[in-house]
Amino acid sequence: MDSTQDNSPFVMFHSTEDLPYEEDILRNSYSIKHWLRYIQHKIGSSDDAVNMLYERALKQLPGSYKLWYGYLKQRMNQVSKLSVLDPMVKEVNNCFERALVFMHKMPRIWIEYCKFLMSQYELTKARRTFDRSLQALPVTQHNRIWPLYIQFIKSYDIPETAVRVYRRYLKMQPEEAEDFINYLISIDRLDEAALKLADIVNDDEFISKEGKSKHQLWTEFAELLCRNPDKITSLNVDSIIREGIKRYVDQQGKLWISLAEYYTRQGLFDKARDIFEEAIASIKTIRDFSQIFDAYTQSEERLIQYQMNQDDLSVDDELQLDLRMIRYEDIIERRPLLLNSVALRQNPHNVDEWLKRVQLLESKPAEIVEAYTEAVQTVDAKQALGKYHLLWVNFAKFYESNGQLEDARLIFEKAVTVNYAKVDDLACVWCEWAEMEIRNDQFPKALKLMQRATAIPSKKTSFFDQSESVQKRVHKSLRLWSMYADLEESFGTYESTKAVYDKIIELKIVTPQIIINYGMFLEEHNYFEESFKAYEKGISLFRWPNVYDIWNTYLSKFLRRYKGSKLERIRDLFEQCLETCPAKYCKQIYLLYAKCEEDYGLAKHSMNIYERATQNVLPQERFDVYNIFVQKAAQMFGITHTREIYEKAIESLPDSEAKEMCLKFADLERKLGEIDRARAIYAHCSQMCDPRTSANFWATWKEFETKHGNEDTIREMLRIKRSVQALNTQVNFMSAQMLVSNGNSADNKENKMSELESMVSENQGQSIAKPELRNTVQFVSSTTLPSNSGQSVDKQANPDEINLDEIMIHPVKVSQVVMKNLLLRKQK
């Protein structure tokens, strides 16, 4: 088409509707807007007309991206349903080539062209076009081409081309190495995949786009190496896995198993077994041991099973099978010992594990000696977990059990020179050495050992000075001196034993039990006064409560020895003891003191002691002391002399115990025939017994009135019961009401109490005067019941069924003191 034809306004003009557009573009032939408006007008007409219009526009404006892009899209849509062999498709390719002459810097044109070529399955041409696009476009826009390029090469089975393209791609995008590795694995090029994976694992700056950590990448690397030993030849798998074992300590078990699997897949079963043994000998955690041991045993089981399933076995095969069975059994038998070795590698200073190891080697003396030797050389006394001295002691006992006493003594000689963490550990070693000599009837040697162990060093040192060695401080060990004293008592003389006890006291390491043992030793040799001096020395050294056992033993021994011959002296001892004795421990001393006065002194003094005891013992022990006081007073002075004791007990004891004392007191008066006294006691006790909670008391009083009272006394008892119940209910109600209205402020407690007392007093002021029940029991003269009183009771089978409507019930008058006590109890 020549230029005259192109510029003619009537070319491809078929209707008068195109005339305005033609005139418009004649006037504005370089305006894209007018060309696009004309093209939009022609959309819907024939494809040739639209194409021709685009051609005319592009001839005028060849550098317009918008025109080229619209034209190319239009041409691709026109051939989208045609065969790739159609000539029209070739024409579209030519259009793209013409467009790229001007649009070679536009990535979208390149992308559309490459996609179009991909749809035509023009592999070589598409690849070359991709390369041309990368050459034409600036580097900053390559990221728009590469994804499509990678998609293209992965869509077809062209591995060599794809690998080469990927290598170029990674130079620009090294973070996409994981995608390259996955592709290499998919095409079974595992050697190159392993090399690339090794590069990214060793690259500290590499960051996985898939979010994988270095450890995960390493795990995949190790798995790839171990599962494909025949395909990966460029790397030294053994050294790589071992390096990983050193680096990733928490995954040692899995990596050792992977390394063994690598040799197993190569058919090197002996090498795999060596790897398992090496792994078990080097790991330090129980978890890794369990994993490796299970994999080891399963591997051996599979090999045995495989050989057993073969039909024809030669003689060599059978021997090899037997050997494998023996190895398998040996592995199973060695499991506890191997597990113990793992624990010792984890903490070589664990004494209990060393002792457990010796137990596992019970039938192997040579290995036991080797284990003990390694243990005492490995374990540090300062870091030992457990009792370190037991290693030396058990080592020596092992030689002793085999009759090698001299070797055992050599072990002990070395043991006493070790710088233990605690003095008590060294003392235990000395004591065990002495006990070994005793077991073998070497008593003089045992005594010499104790003398040697307790020898005082030339330089004075403190027992608690950690900077000094334990050998310089062991002379103050109570364990050593106690055993020394026992040995001297058993095999020494009186003088030597006494010297040992005196030395213990001199060193100020004595205990109350040592003092008691010293006193008993002197007593056994009939040195009674010396034993008493020993007790007194112990009393001067200790304070309460540690001195309680010494006082108790001293007083008991003194009484047993002198009885009543030195009464004043024993009294002074008791008074000296009780002067500083806490209330917690004085009950037994008071009882012993009172027993002494009963047996050898005056009964009056005994009563005074019991009375003092009731005031000085713990509150919870007073009830028991009062019972003993009453019993002793009744035995020595008669029952009538217990009344004062009962009264004091009722006044001083808390309500719960005072009620029981009242019942006992009333029972006593009833037995003496003092019915009115007993009734007065019941009336007094009723103040402390709410009928709703103390049904037992009211049942006892009712039974008493049934037997000894009459109709009037029963009515009086019922009146008191009702009054006490009503009073308790009223007090509870008023207390709750006042607490709710005024709160729990501590500043208003006294005002609330006075208000409550005045309310009760006004309520009680209207009651009819009755004999007042006081806070203390009032004794009345004894009277004889009328002869017909019993009959009146018999006529009334059930006193509770008396018609109380005919009787005027009045509340009991309670003193202000009793009322205050009741209110205090309710508030508590």
Secondary structure, DSSP 8 states (H G I E B T S, - for coil): --HHHHH-TTTT--SGGGHHHHHHHHHTTT-HHHHHHHHHHHTTS-HHHHHHHHHHHHHH-TT-HHHHHHHHHHHHHHTTTS-TTSHHHHHHHHHHHHHHHHHTT-HHHHHHHHHHHHHTT-HHHHHHHHHHHHHHS-GGGGGGTHHHHHHHHHTTT-HHHHHHHHHHHHHH-GGGHHHHHHHHHHTT-HHHHHHHHHHHHH-TT---TT---HHHHHHHHHHHHHH-TTT--SS-HHHHHHHHHHH-GGGHHHHHHHHHHHHHHTT-HHHHHHHHHHHHTT---HHHHHHHHHHHHHHHHHHHHHHHH-S---HHHHHHHHHHHHHHHHHHHTHHHHHHHHHHHH-TTBHHHHHHHHHHTTT-HHHHHHHHHHHHHH--TTT-BS-THHHHHHHHHHHHHTT-HHHHHHHHHHHTTS--SSHHHHHHHHHHHHHHHHHTT-HHHHHHHHHHHT---SS---TT-TTS-GGGTGGG-HHHHHHHHHHHHHHS-HHHHHHHHHHHHHTT---HHHHHHHHHHHHHTT-HHHHHHHHHHHHHH--TTTTHHHHHHHHHHHHHHHTTTTHHHHHHHHHHHHHH--TTTHHHHHHHHHHHHHHHS-HHHHHHHHHHHHHHS-GGGHHHHHHHHHHHHHHHH-GGGGHHHHHHHHHHS-HHHHHHHHHHHHHHHHHTT-HHHHHHHHHHHHTT--TTT-HHHHHHHHHHHHHH--HHHHHHHHHHHHHHHHHHHHHHHHHHHHHHHH-S-GGGHHHHHHHHHHHHHHHHHTS-------SS----------TTHHHHHHH-S-GGGS-GGGS--------HHHHHHHHHHHH-
